[in-house]
């Protein structure tokens, strides 16, 4: 007759067919275990990520709060020392050994051992009432001080693919889950065996949910938040475009060719990244979207929606973002600063999927894009780092300096140009 672990295992397998998030999975798993008479008081689940910024995600449920604590650790925080000071790290090392030992087999044969013997899911148990064990890791001491008595960790590798971090550490991609109780006698053998049986369906669903999370995060990292959401919601066909009204910001680094010849490739890339941090960081903080990094320049938009993102507000946000970018540059050491210009415009643009059948790009194009990029070119010859068109100037409260009508390359009619004080 199926027991509580069989029922939860069946539930976990079915969840993999739906879209979900790890925090909700951990919370509902914890509740189902308690409802079934399994005395868990804390459940924590973590996974290493193949992401340019995120190194690890962790969701922890605690019975004292009945809430999920969601932690996203940056890549720079993932070190060998971090793994050496945590039971997840100890068990992950065993998981890595399992991956190297077993994953050379054909996956069709490999799955038999995985489901049958559970030999590929290392289990670590810690009696937190034993002082010699409790003192091994800081997390053991913290949990013991809160009344926890027994602690289990299960880990699994997701194949042999590894992820490398900035400090040189390298780990097999996988996940770990821990279960802790406050029962004086700890977990029973039946409970330990049952929780181990849950590991395979649990980690299967965890992989699905974290891959969904990773897809959304990667879309945002490489396409931007608004564009990423558009692609994930189904705007994926070539020619699937729409006309939008927005404030546009175009920026370009000045003197980059000379700089690239003077600096080593590593130092030049560092200089470009510092510039991008100034401008793109300011754009993001003001609700804008960086659509494209073009060499050592970038194109950003502040879309209107007629409700919360009104034209006047978005143009003010774009102007404030531009000034913030220059302020951030001023905080960099003088020898590391680079010059750049910013052009601002308001208009309509074609937004969506363009490209070939085999290579698509989600971007914005059209006359407004060409105009704002040509406008930025004038920041050099006019010696004015922050320029705007009359269409933009009309929607902000500040009165800028009028530079008169200027001829822009590719445009038959002259364009009225305004210069804003770039440091406010």
KEMAR-968242 format. One record per atom (N, C-alpha, C): x, y, z; residue in one letter. Coordinates in steps of 0.001 Angstrom, whole numbers, plus 500000, padded with zeros to 6 digits. Last residue first. Example, Ala and Ser with C-alpha at 12.3 -4.5 7.8 and 13.67 -1.06 7.14 Angstrom:
2
512850497750507080S
513670498940507140S
512900500030507870S
513190494310507800A
512300495500507800A
513200496700507800A
END
This chain:
424
523983568133485856X
522818568649486549X
523084569917487344X
525952567249484237X
526068566906485659X
524956567523486492X
525270568230481713X
525352566784481915X
525509566377483374X
522846570391480690X
524018570310481569X
524149568853482025X
521783569760477345X
521510569778478777X
522834569758479540X
521139571273474290X
522185570726475153X
521772570886476613X
519243570538471364X
519356571184472675X
520438570488473487X
518465571091467915X
519231570394468941X
519300571231470217X
516448570412465168X
516734571353466241X
517334570606467424X
517703569268462092X
517042568902463353X
517436569915464424X
517049569611458576X
517845569878459773X
517014569597461023X
516168566999456320X
515812568221457049X
516691568370458288X
517376564605455489X
517297565735454581X
517030567034455327X
519721562520456984X
518434563189457145X
518427564452456284X
522286561535456751X
521195560670456330X
519821561301456434X
523604563310459456X
523904562457458302X
522729561529458005X
521964566312460302X
522387564971460700X
522575564106459463X
522423569672460886X
522233568657459852X
522802567324460340X
520644571589463301X
521867570926462872X
521520569879461818X
519449574595464688X
519209573451463799X
520533572910463281X
520375575423468117X
519899575686466768X
519690574417465969X
520906574934470688X
522065574933469787X
521658575154468338X
519740576102473774X
519406575855472369X
520663575965471507X
519936574506476882X
520547575483475988X
520210575122474546X
516755573651478493X
518161573466478133X
518672574609477260X
514654573717481164X
514932574453479925X
516414574329479587X
512768570967482506X
513954571817482489X
514126572510481130X
510670569227482087X
510394570530482709X
511570571489482621X
510095567530478961X
510744567652480266X
510570569068480787X
509026567520476436X
508372566689477446X
509055566718478811X
510537568986474675X
509193569468474958X
508540568724476123X
512844567465474284X
512910568661475127X
511531569147475543X
512079565538472377X
512377565145473762X
512270566346474694X
511726567099470139X
510645566188470544X
510831565747472000X
514194568317469857X
513070569142470319X
511908568265470781X
516758566121471228X
515974566713470146X
514840567544470725X
519826566568473089X
518460566074472931X
517793566782471759X
523018565704474578X
522178566390473601X
520795565757473518X
525782565929476379X
524402565479476552X
523477566306475669X
528343566987475852X
528186565538476032X
526757565033476146X
529490569054473525X
528372569033474473X
528008567562474697X
531024569698471284X
531621569729472631X
530532569841473703X
530208569327468775X
529604570458469484X
530159570609470899X
531609567040468045X
531868568287467310X
531295569505468024X
530573565175470004X
532004565432469842X
532234566814469214X
527848565087469746X
528390565479471053X
529884565779470972X
527080564108467297X
527310565549467395X
527922565966468732X
526538561453467769X
527773561789467042X
528120563276467164X
523983561573468856X
525115561344469768X
526432561686469088X
522538561828466479X
522570562926467446X
523759562773468386X
522747559342465361X
523406560459464674X
523537561656465627X
521131557990467214X
522546557621467094X
523339558711466382X
518687559187466816X
519327559354468121X
520799558951468074X
518125558447464109X
518253559850464494X
519022559995465809X
517914555677464145X
518967556301463343X
519211557736463790X
515664555493465790X
516929554892466220X
518094555526465458X
513708556738464248X
514063557312465548X
515398556779466052X
513476555019461991X
514016556369461849X
514470556963463181X
514361551619463063X
513526552659462474X
514202554019462479X
514275549287465837X
514872549877464651X
513929550949464107X
515125547143468480X
514308548253468018X
515032548903466843X
515069543534468818X
515659544867468928X
514652545920468498X
516149540416468829X
515009541171469336X
515502542576469626X
517213538557466064X
517589539506467104X
516330540252467514X
518076535345464705X
517145536426464994X
517703537346466079X
519119533201462387X
519681534109463394X
518762535313463565X
517828531688460483X
518703530992461421X
519287531896462508X
516326533440458981X
515655532258459516X
516497531559460581X
517448536720460139X
517295535661459148X
516587534478459784X
515820539665461480X
516991538836461197X
516721537841460099X
513781540636464289X
514288540845462931X
515480539927462730X
511159541127466493X
512099540153465942X
512486540486464510X
510793544470467885X
510444543063467742X
511542542241467112X
509690547646467023X
510224546835468126X
509823545379467931X
510231550708465632X
509754549357465314X
510473548391466244X
509237553758467234X
510261552818466780X
509609551476466500X
508646557243467671X
508151555890467426X
509287555022466895X
510219559328470213X
509558559058468942X
509049557638468862X
512690561378471539X
511395560764471772X
510727560537470430X
516132561227472543X
515091561525471563X
513799560863472005X
519493561948473332X
518148561627473809X
517114562076472775X
522877560851473528X
521829561519472779X
520474561040473250X
525970561224475122X
524624560642475188X
523675561513474372X
529467560261475120X
528373561175474851X
527051560455474939X
532467559932477105X
531367559397476301X
530324560479476100X
535754559189478271X
534751560143477795X
533671559409477018X
536684557370481203X
536645557496479742X
535556558491479363X
538875556940484019X
537681557509483400X
537814557545481878X
541144556158485286X
540314555096484715X
539059555626484028X
542319558372486370X
543091557651485348X
542278556541484682X
540380559158488315X
540604559940487084X
541331559170485988X
538204556631489546X
539531557255489606X
539822557952488277X
534729557492489484X
535815556588489121X
537142557332489213X
532864559422489813X
533294558727491025X
534421557739490756X
532181560246487298X
532958561172488120X
533490560522489387X
530534558189486456X
531883558305485881X
532756559183486759X
528265558848487888X
528979557613488219X
530389557633487641X
527512561172486558X
527874561237487972X
528671560002488374X
526848560147484056X
528005561047484170X
528462561186485628X
524602558639484822X
525744557986484183X
527004558848484293X
522876560612485741X
523422559658486702X
524644558946486129X
522191561770483313X
522995562532484279X
523628561614485327X
520710559662482214X
521889560179481519X
522794560934482485X
518634559441484074X
519565558314483883X
520842558785483213X
517329561873483666X
517940561601484969X
518957560466484864X
516420561436481070X
517331562550481354X
518068562323482677X
514737559242481499X
515876559112480583X
516903560210480836X
512841560382483224X
513660559254483690X
514899559092482817X
511685562260481545X
512389562712482748X
513313561618483269X
510564560450479750X
511607561378479281X
512376561952480462X
508744559173481403X
509823558395480803X
510938559289480261X
506994561254482104X
507760560560483139X
508952559806482551X
505906561943479607X
506658562933480389X
507537562250481443X
504645559459478812X
505742560071478058X
506582561053478872X
504145557033481495X
503681558135480658X
504862558836479984X
503617554255482639X
504828554761481983X
504408555848480982X
501119553544483507X
502128553865484520X
503377554492483920X
499713554172480827X
499147553980482166X
500147554415483238X
500973554312478415X
499694555014478548X
499070554898479914X
503456553289478084X
502346552331478037X
500986552987478226X
506660553795476553X
505427554347477123X
504368553249477101X
510054552707477270X
508770552602476560X
507621553268477311X
512967553749476873X
512071553911478022X
510656553890477430X
515914552097475619X
514599552700475451X
513887552791476789X
519286552274474370X
518305551966475409X
516996552669475107X
522304551187473041X
520995551751472728X
520014551309473807X
525838551857473295X
524617551131473658X
523381551931473273X
529282551101472393X
528136551979472569X
526920551168472954X
531379549593471487X
531543550286472763X
530474551360472927X
529351547417469892X
530764547720470079X
530983548317471453X
526436547928471176X
526984548000469822X
528448548403469938X
524072546375472961X
525431546864473095X
526051546789471708X
520635547013473201X
521748546596472358X
523042547222472831X
518714547734475041X
518375546778473991X
519598546225473284X
518094548403478254X
519221548398477310X
518940547316476276X
515425550127479459X
515809548821478921X
516956549007477941X
514601551875482542X
514810551740481108X
515269550343480730X
514382552415485243X
513280551724484576X
513413551601483082X
516629553421486388X
515554554375486100X
514424553740485290X
518422551374486547X
517917551914487809X
516779552910487607X
519059551036483829X
518276550014484533X
517652550583485806X
520586553411483411X
519358553141482634X
518473552149483371X
522749553006485129X
521842554129485362X
520519553935484630X
523934550778483880X
523452550693485256X
522470551798485578X
524641551837481413X
523600550803481476X
523049550671482886X
526614553783482335X
525446554139481524X
524328553104481655X
528443552460484143X
527952553820484367X
526633554061483641X
528918550013482920X
528342550040484266X
527765551414484573X
530147550836480541X
528814550238480490X
528137550244481863X
532591551737481660X
531707552672480954X
530277552123480902X
533560549323482610X
533322550428483549X
532380551459482934X
533813547930480194X
532828547483481177X
532537548556482223X
535913549349479021X
534594549346478368X
533512548934479364X
537944548702480833X
537551550100480646X
536165550196480015X
538116545933480477X
537758546455481799X
537286547904481693X
538998545884477842X
537668545339478160X
537198545844479521X
541553546984478303X
540590547685477451X
539165547199477734X
542782545074479881X
542531546400480455X
541521547191479630X
542866542946478012X
542176542783479294X
541830544132479901X
544427544020475874X
543029543602475665X
542243543494476975X
546195546950477065X
546147545519476785X
544689545125476571X
545981550226475491X
545812549289476591X
545920547840476131X
546276551551473070X
547166551900474175X
547135550860475301X
544343550659471386X
545731550491470952X
546711550737472093X
542049551372472741X
542294549943472501X
543723549668472054X
542257554170472626X
542356553486473913X
542677552009473726X
541768554652469941X
543079554987470512X
543295554265471832X
539089553749469921X
540096553138469053X
541502553398469575X
537717555414471731X
537891553986472038X
538963553321471174X
536954558068471802X
538377557727471814X
538661556260472048X
533930557685473672X
534797558476472793X
536251558013472915X
531205555491473577X
532445555853474247X
533353556582473259X
527810556454473323X
528990555872472697X
530227556372473434X
524260556023473544X
525531556479474096X
526679555769473401X
520908556935473340X
522037556299472658X
523319556895473224X
517637556503474246X
518937556966474727X
520017556198473981X
514269557417473694X
515440556654473287X
516708557314473810X
510999556932474806X
512178557794474868X
513369556918474538X
508406555715472580X
509357555603473686X
510336556776473682X
505956553741471086X
506400555092471388X
507282555021472623X
506194551066468700X
506048551568470060X
506498553026470128X
504947548660466581X
505429550027466662X
505164550550468061X
506174545288466461X
505130546264466761X
505760547646466801X
506719542075464903X
507137543378465411X
505921544241465718X
507768539400463670X
506770539652464707X
507173540935465429X
509811538785462009X
508827539733461501X
507714540033462489X
510020535510463262X
510679536573462502X
509621537478461874X
508455534841466412X
508528534667464960X
509256535834464296X
508082535302469111X
509324534651468691X
509474534531467176X
506461535966471608X
506770536842470474X
508110536400469883X
505990534438473909X
505601533907472606X
505873534794471414X
506982535074476335X
505520535047476227X
505050534663474830X
509692535169475913X
509169534045476685X
507647533944476607X
509809537633474494X
510195536381473839X
509588535188474567X
508955539421476493X
508229539336475227X
508537538027474508X
510894539119478452X
509522538711478748X
508702538572477470X
513064540238477052X
513092538843477484X
511697538314477773X
512241542892476777X
512405542057475587X
512399540580475955X
512232543672479504X
511020543782478693X
511107542875477469X
514934543037480370X
513738542530481045X
512508542537480141X
517408541917477973X
516749542934478779X
515434542408479320X
518883539988476676X
517937540770475875X
517368541959476631X
520634538945478590X
521127539156477231X
520185539984476354X
519254538927481045X
520659539322481012X
521109539693479603X
516716537990480371X
516851539352480888X
518288539842480778X
517391535418479522X
516714536325478596X
516874537764479055X
518414534445481919X
519309534618480782X
518702535539479734X
516082534382483459X
517193535232483872X
518169535480482723X
514528532524482036X
514034533891482216X
515169534839482580X
516200530272482235X
515832530797480917X
515368532243481027X
516260529891485025X
517484530248484319X
517175530844482955X
513607529130485503X
514133530348486127X
515365530833485377X
513655526731484056X
512707527786483694X
513172529126484247X
515597525413485515X
515883525717484109X
514915526783483599X
514256525139487909X
515419526024487876X
515838526331486447X
512228523348487115X
511879524686487607X
513066525634487565X
513707521052486303X
512769521710485392X
512516523149485833X
515123520460488668X
515857520805487452X
514951521526486463X
513011519899490377X
513884521041490658X
514639521452489405X
512089517531489257X
511245518721489187X
512055519983489460X
514336515928489874X
513849516045488500X
513004517291488324X
514492516104492616X
515530516759491833X
515142516864490358X
512121514619493238X
512297516007493671X
513322516717492807X
512536512052492190X
511485512904491613X
511625514366492020X
514939511513493876X
514938511440492410X
513806512271491806X
514200511869496631X
515241512685496004X
515173512673494481X
512450510218497912X
511895511423497267X
512926512160496420X
514056508351499095X
513261507937497933X
512685509128497191X
514997509845501239X
515935509476500176X
515190509045498917X
512671509912502744X
513182511171502192X
514187510894501080X
512537507171503397X
511488507810502608X
511951509108501972X
514815506767504954X
514657506020503708X
513621506673502807X
514149508509507062X
515354508734506266X
515250508021504927X
511805507316508035X
511753508678507507X
512971508974506637X
512770504820508888X
511723504887507863X
511691506258507226X
514545505604510883X
515075504957509672X
514050505014508551X
513608508926512058X
513609507463512134X
514190506891510848X
515429511831513085X
514631511126512085X
514705509624512335X
515556512499516671X
515947512669515285X
515004511961514329X
514672512465519227X
515304511225518756X
515759511323517307X
513517514970519403X
514636514634520286X
515389513387519825X
512867516846516469X
512508515708517305X
513727515260518119X
513404518775514712X
513636519122516116X
513227517999517054X
515120518285511547X
514015518080512480X
514419518533513869X
515765518962508079X
516166519014509482X
514927518875510364X
517067518294504902X
515897518173505767X
516392518169507207X
518355519711501886X
518541519284503274X
517195519257503985X
519586519139498627X
518453519446499483X
518776518947500887X
521303520290495707X
521316519635497018X
520068520053497780X
522308519872492248X
521498520467493302X
521633519654494581X
524589520812489582X
523709519895490293X
522958520628491375X
527507520890487677X
526174521452487882X
525274520418488538X
530612520517489258X
529616519909488383X
528258520531488700X
532830523329489538X
531935522342490127X
531001521779489059X
535737525116490299X
534931524485489253X
534122523354489866X
537519528133491025X
536815526925491459X
535907526420490343X
538535530559490111X
539171529328489666X
538487528058490112X
537147532815490674X
538306532535491522X
539004531226491165X
534985532803488910X
536066533757488714X
537328533418489506X
534076529370488083X
533859530664488687X
535132531504488642X
532519527024485888X
533729527612486467X
533426529007486973X
530624524116485852X
530583525575485783X
531809526106486524X
530278521103483872X
530784521879484991X
530598523374484751X
528456518181483167X
528769519552482779X
529185520368483993X
527597515679483644X
529005515959483952X
529402517391483594X
524338515520485219X
525283515193484162X
526705515511484597X
523700516977487736X
522900516982486514X
523839516729485327X
524183515226490824X
524739515977489693X
523776515907488514X
522681515672494025X
522699514952492753X
523355515821491687X
522355515081497564X
522856515859496430X
522851515013495176X
520975515534500771X
521030514697499569X
521463515579498404X
521342515650504239X
521610516312502966X
521669515264501863X
519791516055507435X
520096515200506283X
520368516058505055X
519935516250510905X
520093517004509650X
520520516035508557X
518592516773514170X
519037515855513118X
518979516570511771X
517872518868515896X
518596517710516420X
519190516811515348X
517362522326516611X
517372521223515652X
518275520099516163X
517463524561518293X
516713523378518719X
516660522233517736X
519092526593517656X
517656526832517450X
516818525605517763X
521585525535517971X
521185526595518905X
519701526908518799X
521635523890515729X
521571523285517065X
521121524301518100X
521893525813513712X
520682525009513792X
520534524380515171X
524454526850514290X
523289527735514244X
521995526940514408X
526053524585514044X
525991525296515320X
524751526181515387X
525674523981511334X
525307523002512358X
525123523692513708X
526753526238510128X
525309526008509992X
524826524978511005X
529519525966510698X
528737527043511322X
527234526804511245X
530576522548511273X
530190523624510356X
529406524700511107X
531443521070513525X
532121520936512235X
531832522104511308X
530119520999515921X
531149522033515762X
531821522013514396X
528504518744515759X
527892520076515720X
528910521170515433X
530257516657516199X
529667516841514862X
529144518265514720X
530894517038518856X
531986516893517889X
531493517053516459X
528342517119520159X
529195518311520073X
530300518200519025X
525368515917518993X
526736515471519262X
527684516658519088X
523052516868518097X
523184516827519555X
524578516369519975X
522991516589515386X
523323517917515899X
523370517978517417X
524155514299513369X
523491514330514671X
523890515628515367X
523807514305509939X
524529514909511046X
523650514922512291X
524356512601506878X
523513512780508062X
524362513326509193X
524177512583503403X
524975512997504551X
524025513227505723X
524123510653500538X
523349511109501684X
524300511394502835X
524337510820496963X
525003510749498256X
524135511332499368X
523003509163494584X
522532510288495373X
523170510190496760X
523631506883493259X
524189508119492720X
523738509342493491X
522311504771494270X
523735504847494567X
524344506174494115X
519734504010494073X
519975505345494628X
521452505544494968X
519081501672492743X
519881501582493959X
520058502918494688X
517076502676490693X
517048501438491456X
517768501510492779X
517583505099489517X
516269504889490106X
516268503677491028X
520279504759488771X
519838505967489462X
518527505728490190X
520435502410487327X
521110502495488614X
520613503671489435X
518903503234485086X
518516502059485874X
519142502113487262X
520258505377483942X
519018505649484656X
518570504461485495X
522346504168482543X
522632504917483756X
521374505118484588X
521299503230480210X
521676502260481236X
521873502943482583X
520874505640478954X
519762504691479024X
520047503606480061X
523285506961478899X
522265507440479829X
521121506433479980X
526212505012479020X
525068505460478230X
523945505845479180X
528741506274481324X
527866505252480752X
526837505876479806X
529990508250482571X
530578507874481291X
529721506822480603X
528946508764485061X
528333509407483915X
529069509195482596X
530196507568487285X
529083506894486636X
528709507470485276X
532373509106488154X
532434507650488217X
531384506972487348X
531726511758487936X
532900511285487196X
532962509771487149X
529463511763489640X
529345512141488233X
530517511601487416X
530591511079492110X
529609510188491485X
529512510470489992X
532106513341492545X
532789512058492374X
531872511039491716X
530049515186492888X
530976515342491766X
531723514041491485X
528977514205495266X
528164514183494056X
529026514320492806X
531025514830496990X
530701513410496763X
529878513255495483X
530767517595496805X
532026516962496400X
531818515479496133X
528268517923497919X
528434518219496502X
529731517607495977X
528757517400500587X
527993516408499825X
528099516641498330X
530277519680501218X
530812518329501449X
530082517295500605X
528453521723500584X
529716521601499869X
530311520218500006X
526454521291502424X
526120521200501005X
527391521010500187X
527845521825504794X
527528520433504462X
527098520262503009X
530536524221504536X
529107523918504531X
528868522453504193X
533094525070504030X
532504525431505319X
531027525084505419X
533841524473501476X
534546523777502551X
533906524009503909X
532391526231499973X
531977524834499968X
532651524046501092X
533845528566500502X
532426528515500804X
531953527071500901X
536336527879499438X
536215528081500881X
534755528012501316X
535849527938496743X
536118526643497366X
535954526741498882X
533107530220496109X
534520529895496284X
534657528488496858X
530980532496494978X
531148531040494958X
532633530714494976X
530767535194494723X
530709534652496083X
530957533150496134X
530695535798492049X
531901536183492785X
531932535620494201X
528116535105491282X
529228534224490927X
530478534521491755X
525780535819493972X
526506536140492731X
527676535188492513X
522933534069495111X
524335534411495358X
525035534713494037X
519842534560496309X
520541534488495034X
521974534966495274X
517420533100498364X
518749533692498290X
519335533488496904X
514456533267500111X
515033533060498777X
516357533813498688X
512678531703502497X
513760532680502357X
514505532362501060X
509268531224503011X
510437530878502201X
511424532032502225X
507676530510506189X
507921531331505005X
509164530835504284X
507200529717508764X
506358529176507693X
506451530039506442X
508729530264510942X
508168531407510215X
507135530977509180X
509315527770511952X
509086528864512892X
508460530081512227X
509907526079509846X
508596525938510481X
508294527114511399X
511322527349506893X
511505527077508315X
510145527076508995X
512831526847503732X
511591526965504509X
511881526586505945X
514848528295501263X
514810527649502575X
513479527935503254X
516501528141498257X
515194528397498861X
515117527610500158X
519069529510496297X
518714528687497447X
517353529121497969X
521404529560493599X
520116529970494159X
519756529003495275X
524524530821492417X
523779529805493153X
522459530398493598X
525457532798490661X
526242531592490894X
525448530472491515X
524615535160488212X
524146534339489335X
524984533073489450X
525948536098485880X
525951536878487118X
525625536007488332X
525807534277483777X
526919535237483816X
527017536035485100X
525186530881484747X
524658532213484470X
525799533214484584X
524424528032485721X
525271528449484604X
524743529792484102X
524243527510489257X
523651527987488013X
524725528320486981X
523546525159491880X
524508525955491128X
523910526308489764X
520933525194494262X
521429524714492974X
522434525682492383X
519266524045497249X
520156524943496529X
520638524328495237X
516869524016499778X
517243523469498468X
518092524480497719X
515764522999502958X
516541523955502167X
516997523292500877X
513517522862505563X
513885522264504280X
514595523334503466X
512650522164508889X
513398523042507990X
513743522252506739X
511274520310510163X
511124521662510694X
511881522672509844X
509492517296509659X
510509518234509180X
510219519608509772X
508172514736510569X
508429515926511402X
509571516818510902X
505540513467508801X
507005513495508782X
507447514802509454X
502775513402508484X
503355512891509718X
504863512840509755X
501686514614506307X
501795513152506260X
502480512556507465X
501987517270506900X
500624516737506858X
500622515208506858X
504774517401506508X
504215517555507849X
502800516983507909X
504865517026503707X
505579516116504600X
505002516192506015X
503368519204502839X
502879517845502575X
503585516821503458X
505006521350503652X
503658521198504209X
503133519785504002X
507283520881502040X
507382520893503504X
506024520666504144X
506190521198499483X
506775519925499873X
506844519823501393X
505527523908499579X
504452522918499519X
504960521516499833X
508149525057499747X
507112525341500743X
506039524262500750X
509443524099497450X
509976523778498773X
508908523982499854X
507776525236495434X
507984523789495521X
508456523391496914X
508068527967495871X
506765527349496068X
506873525847496211X
510819528189495172X
510332528553496493X
508997527910496816X
510898527414492458X
511519526564493473X
511008526901494870X
507926527545490462X
509153528140490978X
509605527374492218X
506560526299487323X
506525526590488750X
507826527232489181X
504651524763484857X
505572525843485184X
505433526161486668X
504479521136484731X
503910522471484836X
505015523502485037X
505518518669484896X
504845518994483643X
504291520420483634X
506472518280487424X
507465518586486400X
506827518953485065X
504367517389488960X
504665518823488965X
505623519215487848X
504495514630488779X
503487515332487979X
503776516829487904X
506527514084490622X
506715513746489212X
505728514489488330X
505337514936493016X
506524515610492503X
506736515327491020X
503262513028493309X
502949514463493165X
504127515217492554X
504770510719493709X
503874510807492543X
503525512265492253X
505987511429496139X
506808511144494954X
505976511257493686X
503791511561497818X
504521512797497510X
505408512611496288X
503115508827497822X
502144509830497348X
502844511141496983X
505412507678498902X
504971507291497556X
504026508344496987X
505399508845501411X
506497509156500502X
506157508753499064X
503120507780502607X
503180509219502368X
504275509574501367X
502651504645500781X
502749505451501992X
502869506922501615X
500603502225499136X
501439503421499049X
501459504176500378X
500859498801500000X
500000500000500000X
500890501242500000X
END
